[in-house]
Amino acid sequence: MKYKVGMISLGCAKNRVDAEMLLHKIENAGYELVSNIEEADAVIVNTCGFIEDAKKESIEEIFNAVREKENKESKLNAVIVTGCLAERYKHELMQEIPELDAVVGIGANSNIVDVLNKSLIGEKIELYDEKNNMPMDDERVQTTPVHYAYLKIADGCDNRCTYCAIPLIRGNFRSRKMENIISEAESLAKNGVKELLVIAQDTTRYGEDLYGKIMLVPLLKELCKIDGIKWIRILYCYPDRITDELLDLIASEEKILNYIDLPLQHCNGKILKSMNRRGGIETLTELIKKIREKVKDVIIRTTFICGFPGESEKEFEELAEFINDIKFERMGCFAYSKEEDTPAFNLSEQIDDIEKMKRCDIIMREQSKIMEEYSSKQVGKVIKVIVDEYDDDKNVYYCRSIADSPDIDGGVIVHNSNKNFSPGEFVDVKITDYNECDLIGEIN
């Protein structure tokens, strides 16, 4: 009998890549992969454990799977938890949710097939190993549309921001060997990938641990040589390591998109120092100015944290003013999440949850106006987009421009003009209208 295995993967794109490697091991061992939990004999919940909202979502999905297992009409026999929540809380998960059949820490991902085999015959398993043993170079089952894929170049983090649990969960920063990354990218291109999204906890630190110096630029140059790859998008950049060399490459290399994901978290020097980050409003303003001077029509995406311990009304207003002055093309804002075992957890002057959310709402309302202004300026322009999918019911194509990273940004809605396009095709579109961060256009 061929058992069927389903997976629910949550959280960031980096966790998605881990899920894809797990799926390859499972499929290679003879299991059948299914997308519907109702069809599965076993389900793996690949969790996120970064902040409180992510943990709640993960727990909710675990309970959904457990309820399905307990349904007398269900064929589901085993519920297995992997990912960051499993690594962060280890034995607590099985203690709190005894209906689980297995909990697997990220360092034990290589053992997923053995865990499946045993859990399906009724064994209860908890398996953990050193974080550094988590595989980074295994083959993957691509779960994104065929024309784009995430390329993880490193894992872990050495930045030690005081609010962040990632080093506790993922360990120290570890780069993959350049030749392994290039080989994977070549394989993805042969399978039809046209857009690579380069990811890590900190992409701009790539190579420092392996080669004694930062090697992101040499890596990007090699990726640009791969036939079939048309777009390369760089995510998760750390502001201190945005070099002139990197900016010059982005500006000069056609394949590397003029898009920089640059999580800043705050602009006030005192708050940044408390976060164990450097700089302040003057240095960040200068950095943004330099980026925009060097890279024509650059799209800067960033994120900010509102309500960090000790953030006064004055410091919040400084953040709001900074955002309004800079006018980021893409931005997200999150309320500070108090995470146990992080240095910020014990800081005094913790801010009330309602106040934190109020500050986030203020920031996002202002950002909506900035986005509307940005979108309005695109009307009348002809831009290149990549086709993601066609909606037959609405008779529209959903596409993305260089300004749009999958899942986190907007997109370009293109009305059908009696021309047939396939996912992954590049077309020129004239922008005729907009709806907040989504542009609306027609084939030029």
C-alpha positions as CSV (number, residue, x, y, z in Angstrom):
1,M,0.0,0.0,0.0
2,K,1.3,3.4,-1.0
3,Y,0.7,5.9,1.9
4,K,-0.3,9.4,1.1
5,V,1.4,12.4,2.9
6,G,0.2,16.0,3.0
7,M,2.0,19.0,4.3
8,I,1.0,22.4,5.6
9,S,3.9,24.8,5.6
10,L,3.7,28.1,7.3
11,G,5.9,31.2,7.8
12,C,8.6,32.7,5.6
13,A,10.0,31.6,2.3
14,K,13.1,30.2,4.1
15,N,10.8,27.8,5.9
16,R,9.2,26.9,2.6
17,V,12.5,25.8,1.2
18,D,13.0,23.5,4.2
19,A,9.5,22.1,3.5
20,E,10.4,21.5,-0.1
21,M,13.5,19.5,0.9
22,L,11.4,17.4,3.3
23,L,8.9,16.7,0.5
24,H,11.6,15.5,-1.8
25,K,12.8,13.0,0.8
26,I,9.3,11.8,1.4
27,E,8.5,11.4,-2.3
28,N,11.8,9.8,-3.0
29,A,11.0,7.2,-0.3
30,G,7.9,6.1,-2.2
31,Y,5.2,8.1,-0.5
32,E,2.6,9.8,-2.5
33,L,2.3,13.6,-1.9
34,V,-1.2,15.1,-1.7
35,S,-2.4,18.6,-1.3
36,N,-5.6,17.8,0.6
37,I,-5.4,16.8,4.2
38,E,-8.6,14.7,3.9
39,E,-6.7,12.4,1.4
40,A,-3.6,12.0,3.6
41,D,-2.6,9.1,5.8
42,A,-0.1,11.4,7.5
43,V,0.2,15.2,7.6
44,I,3.2,17.3,8.4
45,V,2.7,20.7,9.8
46,N,5.9,22.7,9.1
47,T,5.5,25.5,11.6
48,C,6.7,29.0,12.1
49,G,7.7,30.1,15.7
50,F,9.1,33.6,15.1
51,I,6.5,35.9,16.7
52,E,3.3,35.4,18.7
53,D,0.9,35.7,15.7
54,A,2.9,33.1,13.8
55,K,2.9,30.8,16.8
56,K,-0.8,31.1,17.1
57,E,-1.3,30.3,13.5
58,S,0.9,27.2,13.8
59,I,-0.9,25.9,16.9
60,E,-4.3,26.5,15.1
61,E,-3.1,24.4,12.1
62,I,-1.8,21.7,14.4
63,F,-5.2,21.5,16.2
64,N,-7.0,21.4,12.8
65,A,-4.9,18.4,11.8
66,V,-5.5,16.7,15.2
67,R,-9.2,17.2,14.9
68,E,-9.1,15.6,11.4
69,K,-7.2,12.6,12.8
70,E,-9.8,12.1,15.5
71,N,-12.7,12.2,13.0
72,K,-13.9,8.7,12.7
73,E,-14.5,9.0,9.0
74,S,-10.9,10.3,8.4
75,K,-8.1,8.1,7.1
76,L,-5.5,10.3,8.8
77,N,-3.3,8.3,11.1
78,A,-0.4,10.5,12.0
79,V,0.2,14.2,12.7
80,I,3.9,15.3,12.6
81,V,5.2,18.7,13.6
82,T,8.4,20.1,12.1
83,G,9.9,23.6,11.6
84,C,10.6,26.5,13.9
85,L,7.9,25.8,16.5
86,A,9.1,22.2,16.9
87,E,12.7,23.4,17.3
88,R,11.9,26.2,19.7
89,Y,9.5,24.4,22.1
90,K,10.7,20.8,21.7
91,H,9.2,18.5,24.4
92,E,6.6,21.1,25.4
93,L,4.6,20.5,22.2
94,M,4.1,16.8,22.8
95,Q,3.3,17.4,26.5
96,E,0.7,20.1,25.7
97,I,-0.7,18.2,22.6
98,P,-0.4,14.5,23.4
99,E,-2.4,13.6,20.3
100,L,0.6,14.4,18.2
101,D,2.5,11.4,16.8
102,A,5.9,13.1,16.2
103,V,7.8,16.3,16.8
104,V,10.9,16.8,14.8
105,G,13.4,19.6,15.3
106,I,15.1,21.3,12.3
107,G,18.4,19.6,13.0
108,A,16.7,16.2,12.5
109,N,15.0,17.0,9.2
110,S,17.2,14.4,7.4
111,N,15.3,11.7,9.4
112,I,11.8,12.6,8.2
113,V,11.3,9.3,6.3
114,D,12.2,7.2,9.3
115,V,9.9,9.4,11.5
116,L,7.0,8.8,9.0
117,N,7.6,5.1,8.8
118,K,7.4,4.7,12.6
119,S,4.6,7.2,13.2
120,L,2.4,5.4,10.7
121,I,2.6,2.2,12.7
122,G,1.8,3.9,15.9
123,E,5.1,4.9,17.4
124,K,5.4,8.2,19.2
125,I,8.5,10.1,18.3
126,E,10.4,13.1,19.5
127,L,13.6,13.7,17.5
128,Y,16.1,16.6,17.8
129,D,19.6,17.2,16.7
130,E,22.1,20.0,16.5
131,K,20.7,23.0,14.5
132,N,23.9,22.9,12.3
133,N,22.9,19.5,11.1
134,M,19.8,20.8,9.3
135,P,20.3,20.0,5.6
136,M,20.8,23.0,3.3
137,D,21.9,21.4,0.0
138,D,19.3,18.6,-0.4
139,E,17.1,18.3,-3.5
140,R,13.6,19.9,-3.4
141,V,10.1,19.5,-4.6
142,Q,9.3,22.9,-6.0
143,T,6.0,24.2,-4.5
144,T,6.0,27.6,-6.1
145,P,4.7,28.1,-9.7
146,V,7.2,26.6,-12.2
147,H,8.5,30.0,-13.3
148,Y,9.9,31.3,-10.0
149,A,11.7,29.8,-7.0
150,Y,13.3,30.8,-3.8
151,L,17.1,30.2,-3.6
152,K,18.3,29.9,0.0
153,I,22.0,30.8,0.2
154,A,22.4,30.6,4.0
155,D,20.7,29.9,7.3
156,G,20.9,31.1,10.9
157,C,21.8,34.6,12.0
158,D,24.7,36.4,13.8
159,N,23.1,39.8,14.1
160,R,21.5,39.1,17.5
161,C,18.8,41.8,17.4
162,T,17.4,41.8,20.9
163,Y,13.8,41.2,19.8
164,C,14.5,38.3,17.6
165,A,14.3,34.6,18.4
166,I,15.8,33.4,15.1
167,P,19.3,32.7,16.5
168,L,17.7,30.7,19.3
169,I,15.8,28.6,16.7
170,R,18.1,28.5,13.7
171,G,21.5,29.0,15.3
172,N,24.6,30.8,14.0
173,F,24.9,32.1,10.4
174,R,25.9,29.4,8.0
175,S,26.5,30.0,4.3
176,R,26.1,27.3,1.6
177,K,29.0,26.6,-0.7
178,M,28.8,28.8,-3.8
179,E,29.2,25.8,-6.1
180,N,26.2,24.1,-4.5
181,I,24.0,27.2,-4.9
182,I,25.0,27.7,-8.5
183,S,24.3,24.0,-9.3
184,E,20.9,24.3,-7.7
185,A,20.1,27.5,-9.6
186,E,21.1,25.8,-12.9
187,S,18.8,22.9,-12.1
188,L,15.9,25.2,-11.3
189,A,16.5,27.1,-14.6
190,K,16.4,23.8,-16.6
191,N,13.1,23.0,-14.9
192,G,11.6,26.3,-16.2
193,V,12.4,28.8,-13.4
194,K,12.9,32.3,-14.8
195,E,12.9,34.4,-11.6
196,L,15.2,33.6,-8.6
197,L,14.4,35.1,-5.2
198,V,17.7,35.1,-3.2
199,I,17.0,34.6,0.5
200,A,18.7,34.0,3.8
201,Q,18.2,35.5,7.3
202,D,20.8,38.0,6.1
203,T,21.7,37.7,2.4
204,T,24.2,40.5,2.6
205,R,26.4,38.5,5.0
206,Y,26.7,35.7,2.5
207,G,30.1,34.0,2.5
208,E,31.7,35.7,5.5
209,D,31.8,32.5,7.5
210,L,33.0,30.2,4.7
211,Y,35.4,32.5,2.7
212,G,36.5,35.1,5.3
213,K,34.8,37.9,3.4
214,I,31.3,38.8,2.1
215,M,30.8,37.0,-1.3
216,L,27.3,38.1,-2.3
217,V,28.4,40.1,-5.3
218,P,30.6,37.2,-6.7
219,L,27.7,34.8,-6.2
220,L,25.2,37.1,-7.9
221,K,27.6,37.5,-10.9
222,E,27.7,33.7,-11.3
223,L,23.9,33.4,-11.0
224,C,23.6,36.0,-13.8
225,K,25.5,33.7,-16.2
226,I,22.8,31.0,-16.0
227,D,20.8,30.6,-19.2
228,G,17.1,30.8,-18.6
229,I,17.2,33.0,-15.6
230,K,15.8,36.4,-16.4
231,W,15.1,38.1,-13.1
232,I,17.1,37.9,-9.8
233,R,15.4,39.5,-6.8
234,I,17.4,40.0,-3.5
235,L,15.5,39.8,-0.2
236,Y,16.5,40.2,3.5
237,C,19.3,42.6,3.1
238,Y,20.9,44.1,6.3
239,P,21.4,47.9,6.0
240,D,24.9,47.9,7.5
241,R,26.2,45.7,4.7
242,I,24.7,47.5,1.7
243,T,28.0,48.2,-0.2
244,D,28.8,50.4,-3.2
245,E,29.9,47.2,-4.9
246,L,26.5,45.6,-4.5
247,L,24.6,48.8,-5.6
248,D,26.8,49.1,-8.6
249,L,26.1,45.5,-9.6
250,I,22.3,46.0,-9.2
251,A,22.5,49.2,-11.3
252,S,24.6,47.6,-14.1
253,E,23.3,44.0,-14.3
254,E,20.1,43.7,-16.3
255,K,19.1,40.4,-14.6
256,I,19.3,41.8,-11.1
257,L,16.1,43.7,-10.4
258,N,16.2,47.2,-9.1
259,Y,14.5,46.0,-5.9
260,I,16.1,45.9,-2.5
261,D,14.4,44.3,0.5
262,L,15.9,46.3,3.4
263,P,14.3,45.7,6.9
264,L,15.1,48.8,8.9
265,Q,12.9,48.1,12.0
266,H,13.2,51.7,13.3
267,C,14.9,55.0,12.6
268,N,15.5,56.4,16.1
269,G,19.1,55.9,17.3
270,K,18.2,55.1,20.9
271,I,15.6,52.5,19.9
272,L,17.9,51.0,17.3
273,K,20.7,50.7,19.9
274,S,18.2,49.0,22.3
275,M,17.4,46.6,19.4
276,N,21.2,45.9,19.1
277,R,21.2,47.6,15.7
278,R,23.3,50.5,14.6
279,G,22.6,53.8,13.0
280,G,19.9,56.4,13.3
281,I,17.8,58.7,11.3
282,E,20.7,60.6,9.7
283,T,22.7,57.4,8.7
284,L,19.6,55.7,7.4
285,T,18.5,58.8,5.4
286,E,22.0,58.9,3.8
287,L,21.8,55.2,3.0
288,I,18.5,55.6,1.2
289,K,19.7,58.6,-0.6
290,K,22.8,56.7,-1.8
291,I,20.7,53.7,-2.9
292,R,18.4,55.9,-4.9
293,E,21.2,57.9,-6.5
294,K,23.1,54.8,-7.6
295,V,20.2,52.6,-8.7
296,K,17.8,54.3,-11.1
297,D,14.1,53.8,-10.3
298,V,14.9,51.5,-7.4
299,I,12.1,49.9,-5.4
300,I,12.9,49.8,-1.7
301,R,10.9,47.4,0.5
302,T,11.3,47.7,4.3
303,T,9.6,46.7,7.6
304,F,9.3,48.5,10.9
305,I,8.5,47.5,14.4
306,C,6.1,49.7,16.4
307,G,5.9,49.7,20.2
308,F,9.3,48.4,21.0
309,P,10.0,48.7,24.8
310,G,10.8,52.3,25.6
311,E,9.5,53.8,22.4
312,S,8.1,57.1,23.5
313,E,5.4,59.1,21.7
314,K,8.2,61.4,20.5
315,E,10.2,58.5,19.1
316,F,7.1,57.0,17.4
317,E,6.4,60.4,15.8
318,E,10.0,60.5,14.6
319,L,9.4,57.1,12.9
320,A,6.2,58.2,11.3
321,E,7.8,61.4,10.0
322,F,10.8,59.5,8.7
323,I,8.5,57.1,6.8
324,N,6.5,60.0,5.4
325,D,9.7,61.8,4.3
326,I,11.4,58.8,2.7
327,K,8.3,57.4,1.0
328,F,9.2,53.8,0.7
329,E,7.8,52.1,-2.4
330,R,6.9,49.0,-0.4
331,M,6.6,48.7,3.4
332,G,5.2,46.6,6.2
333,C,4.8,47.5,9.9
334,F,4.4,45.1,12.8
335,A,3.6,45.5,16.5
336,Y,6.5,44.4,18.7
337,S,6.1,40.8,19.8
338,K,7.5,40.0,23.3
339,E,9.4,36.8,22.8
340,E,10.6,34.7,25.8
341,D,14.4,34.1,26.0
342,T,15.2,37.2,23.9
343,P,17.0,40.1,25.5
344,A,14.2,42.5,24.9
345,F,11.7,40.3,26.8
346,N,13.0,41.6,30.1
347,L,13.4,45.3,29.1
348,S,11.4,47.8,31.2
349,E,8.9,50.2,29.7
350,Q,7.0,47.5,27.8
351,I,4.1,49.0,25.8
352,D,0.5,48.0,26.0
353,D,-0.7,45.8,23.2
354,I,-3.6,48.1,22.3
355,E,-1.1,51.1,22.0
356,K,1.2,49.0,19.9
357,M,-1.5,48.1,17.4
358,K,-2.7,51.7,17.4
359,R,0.7,52.9,16.3
360,C,0.9,50.2,13.6
361,D,-2.5,51.3,12.3
362,I,-1.3,54.9,12.1
363,I,1.8,54.0,10.2
364,M,-0.1,51.8,7.7
365,R,-2.7,54.4,7.1
366,E,0.0,56.9,6.2
367,Q,1.7,54.2,4.1
368,S,-1.5,53.6,2.2
369,K,-1.4,57.3,1.1
370,I,2.2,56.9,0.0
371,M,1.4,53.8,-2.0
372,E,-1.6,55.5,-3.6
373,E,0.7,58.3,-4.7
374,Y,3.3,55.9,-6.0
375,S,0.7,53.9,-7.9
376,S,-0.9,57.0,-9.5
377,K,2.5,58.0,-10.9
378,Q,2.6,54.6,-12.8
379,V,-0.5,55.4,-14.8
380,G,0.4,55.9,-18.4
381,K,3.7,54.1,-18.2
382,V,4.6,50.9,-20.1
383,I,6.2,48.4,-17.8
384,K,7.4,44.8,-18.2
385,V,5.6,42.2,-16.1
386,I,5.9,38.4,-15.6
387,V,2.7,36.5,-15.9
388,D,1.8,34.5,-12.8
389,E,-1.7,33.1,-13.6
390,Y,-4.8,33.5,-15.6
391,D,-8.3,33.8,-13.9
392,D,-10.8,32.4,-16.4
393,D,-13.8,33.6,-14.4
394,K,-12.6,37.2,-14.3
395,N,-10.9,37.1,-17.6
396,V,-7.7,38.7,-16.3
397,Y,-4.1,37.8,-15.9
398,Y,-2.4,38.3,-12.6
399,C,1.2,39.5,-13.1
400,R,4.0,41.1,-11.3
401,S,6.4,43.9,-12.1
402,I,9.9,44.3,-10.8
403,A,8.3,46.2,-7.8
404,D,6.3,43.1,-6.8
405,S,7.8,40.2,-4.8
406,P,5.5,37.2,-4.6
407,D,3.1,37.0,-1.6
408,I,4.3,40.2,0.1
409,D,3.7,42.9,-2.4
410,G,1.0,43.9,-4.8
411,G,0.7,43.0,-8.5
412,V,-0.4,44.0,-11.9
413,I,-3.9,43.0,-13.1
414,V,-4.0,42.7,-16.9
415,H,-7.3,42.5,-18.7
416,N,-7.4,39.9,-21.4
417,S,-6.8,41.3,-24.9
418,N,-7.5,38.1,-26.9
419,K,-3.9,37.1,-26.6
420,N,-2.9,33.9,-24.8
421,F,0.0,34.0,-22.3
422,S,1.5,31.3,-20.2
423,P,2.8,31.6,-16.6
424,G,6.4,32.8,-16.8
425,E,6.0,34.8,-19.9
426,F,7.2,38.4,-19.9
427,V,4.9,41.0,-21.5
428,D,4.8,44.8,-21.8
429,V,1.8,46.3,-20.2
430,K,0.4,49.9,-20.3
431,I,-0.8,51.0,-16.9
432,T,-4.3,52.5,-17.1
433,D,-5.4,52.5,-13.4
434,Y,-4.6,51.3,-9.9
435,N,-6.2,50.0,-6.8
436,E,-4.0,50.9,-3.8
437,C,-0.8,48.8,-4.4
438,D,-2.2,46.8,-7.3
439,L,-1.8,48.3,-10.8
440,I,-4.3,47.7,-13.6
441,G,-3.3,47.6,-17.2
442,E,-3.6,46.3,-20.7
443,I,-1.3,44.6,-23.2
444,N,0.7,47.3,-24.9
